[in-house]
Amino acid sequence: KALPLTANGKVNRQMLPAPDASRPDLKQTYVAPRTPVEEKLANLWAEVLKVEQVGINDNFFELGGDSIISIQIVARAHQVGIELAPKQLFDNQTIAKLAAVANLSREVVTEQGIVTGSVFLTPIQHWFFEQNQPDSHHWNQAILLEVRQALDPALLQQVLQGLLEHHDALRLQFVKAESGWKQINADVKGIVPFQYLDLSVLSPDQQKAAIEEAATEVQGSLNLAEAPLMEVALFDLGDSQRLLIVIHHLAVDGVSWRILFEDLQTAYKQLSQGKAIALPPKTTSFKYWAEQLREYAQSEAVRQEQDYWLNQIRTSSQILSPSVLPVDYTGGDNTVASEKKVSVALNVEETQALLQEVPAAYRTQINDVLLTALAQSFARWTGERSLLVELEGHGREDIFNDVNLSRTVGWFTTHFPVLLNIGEASNPGEALKAVKEQLRRTPNQGIGHGVLFYLNENRELKEQLQALPQPEVKFNYLGQFDQVLSESSLFAPAKESCGSERSLRGSRNRLLVINGSIFSGQLRLDWNYSENIHRQSTIESLAQIFVEALRSLITHCQSPEAGGYTPSDFKKANVNQKDLDQLLTKINQKTSH
């Protein structure tokens, strides 16, 4: 059924049916699943999204879904015999529509045995080695966890060995040859380095210092030439434990951690009950993905993206002044050692509104809203209505029919430039619609930029892409972690430091890096900067302006007058915003008579 519209082509909220009182957070009346596939999908959504009941007409994004959660949905569906691609969730945002396109017999390439042998470098790995960091072995992702029920060190070691066998990327190793860096997937020969440290006799302050000291040592101890690129430490504090897991970034990313947390808990529970480790089936290997990307780089499909990325160069060069970002100290060294962080957050109620109420107004996803607030806050700081930003994506894009990466561990991240331009937008709604459309124009969530830059054999194209003005700001929304570290989980985030994930001798390649994530129901944004270049007060002020802009967007989207369509909502129509608004006004006038 079509949504009732106002004369301006916006959703007429007063004409919408009243929500069912038993489902106060959702605008749709509950409609129960009608088929076995719908029932399975509804149960999966409810489980992953932590919603009590999901009807077949409920919208994925209005339930709090995002691109990373879509990967988790795909993984769970795969386990119950339903083959989906994350893109299908974006194109079919209700259970009713998704069940209609779900494939029960999609042929996906998987290897359930041990994957070994030479592996092509992926674009993000090429990028890493291009940075030529002085201590490339010390560039990790790590987490320190509070353990809710005491772990048996012997069982834990068995679990780690099971993870090492099951997740091939944990056994990657890298060797520098004359022609450059080579990647090899090793066999299961080694063991995961593990240490158990009894700190129970120390005072709380001494324990905190001892954890940080040991963690700092572990962070710098990985060797790229020797698998596994992982080390674990269990700290006994007497009345509790802490678990440190350090993995080199070359082998892991944000989505991978979710898989590893789940498997860590599953395997430990199985062993503690006297059962053998039995993890869900593996999805497509990192090795096969790297091979497919290499072929894709020479394909017509990715070549068709050239004009889009080269046009970004021309547009960015025309609009932006040479250096947009103001600095407090000119000529300061942008080093890891000088990196500091300012954190800001929304409260639980604001975060819930951002996740579940805001998407309906303009059919947006969370990144659209966060990046609109980013563009608005930088416009106030710099006076420029455009911002060239480097976005990080999860990189597990649907570009191959025979690939499912939903339970594959590895570093799949994409980096790509986007020019955010809020132009003459006079209110939050106009700015949000403008940014939404700019993001929708990015082909395949930006994966082609790195593929063309690092894997395509056309040298002239690479030189042209290198001419792109470099973003000075990087933005990365890491998603929601409450589904992973829930109340029933074995673990919770610890408050102590896990040491420095990167060598202090290293350099930073962006002036500002903003990372967003949701823990304990709250959106938090960490603004990372160099104290050699910016004062803390400058970044605190900018971060606060961002939060104010975000709150204004949330309030606007909750207001009765908010709402409207944009061209990307009608992909086949090929219209611009002005024509669409006029068309919707005419349609609404006809239906109102």
PyMOL commands that set and color helices and strands:
alter all, ss='L'
color gray80, all
select helices_A, chain A and resi 13-15+36-49+67-79+86-91+95-101+123-130+153-166+168-171+204-219+249-251+254-272+286-296+300-303+306-319+348-356+358-362+366-382+428-440+443-454+459-466+536-558+567-569+577-592
alter helices_A, ss='H'
color red, helices_A
select strands_A, chain A and resi 117-119+140-147+172-177+180-185+194-198+230-236+241-248+339-345+386-393+414-421+473-480+491-493+512-519+522-530
alter strands_A, ss='S'
color yellow, strands_A
deselect
rebuild
show_as cartoon
